Amino acid sequence: MEYNMSKSAVLDKSIQYWNPGKTKQWQTDGVDLVIGKREDYFLYDMEGKKLMDLHLNGGTYNLGHRNQEIISSLKEAMDHFDIGNHHFPSTARAQLAEQFDKCTPDNLRYSIFSSGGGEAIDVAIKSARYATKRRKVVSLKYAYHGHTGIAVSLGNERYSKLFLSEGSPDEVVNVLFNDLDEMERALSQEDVACVIIETIPATYGFPLPDPGYLEETKRLCEKYGSLYVADEVQTGLLRTGKLWGFEHHNIKPDILVTAKGLSGGIYPIAATIVSDKVGQWMNEDGFAHISTFGGSELGCVVAMKVLEISQRPETIENVEYTSRYIRSGLERIKNQYSDQFTGIRQKGVILGLEFEKNDGAKDIMRSLYDNGVWAIYSMLDTKVLQFKPGLLLDQQYCDDLLNRVETSIGQAVRKM
């Protein structure tokens, strides 16, 4: 491994051998970033530019980059484990599964491990189809659930059409978010295996569920014999102020999916936690689903530390404080630039900043980047900037961040 490549060499090799379209698009968007050093809630470009990380790679770095507690746990585990063998029982997998049993609703029982969120969604849909003996899945228009085989067919066509992977009408039905009439029409045919919903749809810019929407969707699932899948890949692990976002709605999903932050940003791991009924396929044929890297023993050790940190009282208190403090500062900034900065969507440290202009969030993203803040626009609604503070921020970081946001929005608005 060559650690001292120049930035220009990395960009050239990325265009030549990795992903030319993505590499060039970031150049067009004004984000000339190749990440070098990273620590806590900061990124450094290879040429030294320091950035406050408000993207967190979708919540992967909830606990910061290279969190030393997590790294220490991994180093200790490496004295005992490798990835393990997916065919056999494992000390680490058994303990992580037990930990999930303790921190999820009492109707959930079995943990099925994967290497990433898309794979974990695939497991959820396969399990729902097994349990209901139905094939059809209801998901949201403008949804995103990952890029793997089944998962990609559930989301927006931007991610599926290119690969001829759109779900057929007898397999996937997309309904509008917060439209209960459309949801009931889709479910009333009594041929739907499950409804899958991100508690707050991330890639669509974090629109919040209307009061009662998720609760009524769960009731409709029960009425028409469908299962409820909570995709908590980006909204779980305390980002909403509760360990799982659906806890705000007094819902007990039939299937829960978590990933991204479960890795601590250190070792890939994801989990699908299912009810006893949904998991009965493992009694019928425990070899029916196999994942070589799912539930890697090293990943399990990391995930256990992530769950432990995320449930500490001081972590919960910090998220509550950070949520209030940043919201107060953003409201003050919004009042200054209310013609362009039009709204704040928030639940805990999940925030979507709404702007008036089409592609307005792209303009703000560029201005923030120039002023040392990395936050990304929502891919399916470019008026909304995804704004994702970490769980362990202190007041000094928040003050610095708010000052940079105020400067950046002011500069962008003047250019508009």
Sequence and secondary structure as in RCSB ss.txt:
>XXXX:A:sequence
MEYNMSKSAVLDKSIQYWNPGKTKQWQTDGVDLVIGKREDYFLYDMEGKKLMDLHLNGGTYNLGHRNQEIISSLK
EAMDHFDIGNHHFPSTARAQLAEQFDKCTPDNLRYSIFSSGGGEAIDVAIKSARYATKRRKVVSLKYAYHGHTGI
AVSLGNERYSKLFLSEGSPDEVVNVLFNDLDEMERALSQEDVACVIIETIPATYGFPLPDPGYLEETKRLCEKYG
SLYVADEVQTGLLRTGKLWGFEHHNIKPDILVTAKGLSGGIYPIAATIVSDKVGQWMNEDGFAHISTFGGSELGC
VVAMKVLEISQRPETIENVEYTSRYIRSGLERIKNQYSDQFTGIRQKGVILGLEFEKNDGAKDIMRSLYDNGVWA
IYSMLDTKVLQFKPGLLLDQQYCDDLLNRVETSIGQAVRKM
>XXXX:A:secstr
  S   HHHHHHHIIIII HHHHHHHHHTT    EEEEEBTEEEETT  EEEESSHHHHTTTT BT HHHHHHHH
HHTTT SS  TTS  HHHHHHHHHHHHHS TTEEEEEEESSHHHHHHHHHHHHHHHHS  EEEEETT    SSTT
HHHHS HHHHGGGT    TTTEEEE TT HHHHHHHHTTS EEEEEEESS TTTT     TTHHHHHHHHHHHHT
 EEEEE TTTTTTTTSSSSGGGGGT   SEEEE GGGGTTTS  EEEEEETTGGGHHHH TTSS  SSTT HHHH
HHHHHHHHHHT HHHHHHHHHHHHHHHHHHHHHHHHTTTTEEEEEEETTEEEEEESSTTHHHHHHHHHHHTTEE 
 EETTEEEEEEE   TT  HHHHHHHHHHHHHHHHHHHHH 
